[in-house]
Amino acid sequence: MNDFNPQSEQNTKIINVAIGTDDKSTFSDEHFGSCKFFLIYKWNLTNNEIKLLKTIPNITPEESRHGDPIKAFNVSKTMKQEDVRVLVAKRMGQNIVRMRKHFIPVIVNYPTIKDCLPDLASISSEILQDLQKSDEIMKKVLHLPKK
């Protein structure tokens, strides 16, 4: 997962996004890596259509200490297996520093996932910009406050 290489259909840019949740409808109050489930979405950045692909349980082991690098490794591995490029959550722990070379973290303040999805379009240009960066360069932490 080095340089950005989205699926492409006649200039259409498509990426996968993961959202951390405990109940499949609201954002987890825990850090992204501590949620119960990851919702994996396919996001067409050209027309901003977002579709749920699947829900996967978070089976990464519990942290042995806060900011455990093993936890970051396991969450990253899970996200890479799902070809995820963007992580969306209410809270990110200190492991996000380790993960920002591979993923773009988006911190949101929305009551429900359904309310947030249409507003992701407002940061699509920033996401596209960061997706062009290699895995050696830290991606920005983006914020999407409730309007």
URSUL-V827798 format. One record per run of one state. SS is the DSSP state (H for helix, E for strand, L for the rest). FROM is the first residue (numbers start at 1). LEN is the number of residues. If there is no record, write none. Layout:
BEGIN
ss:from:len
SS:FROM:LEN
SS:FROM:LEN
END
This chain:
BEGIN
ss:from:len
L:1:6
E:7:2
L:9:4
E:13:9
L:22:5
E:27:1
L:28:3
E:31:1
H:32:3
L:35:2
E:37:8
L:45:4
E:49:9
L:58:11
H:69:13
L:82:2
E:84:6
L:90:1
E:91:1
L:92:4
H:96:4
L:100:4
E:104:6
L:110:3
H:113:19
L:132:10
E:142:4
L:146:2
END
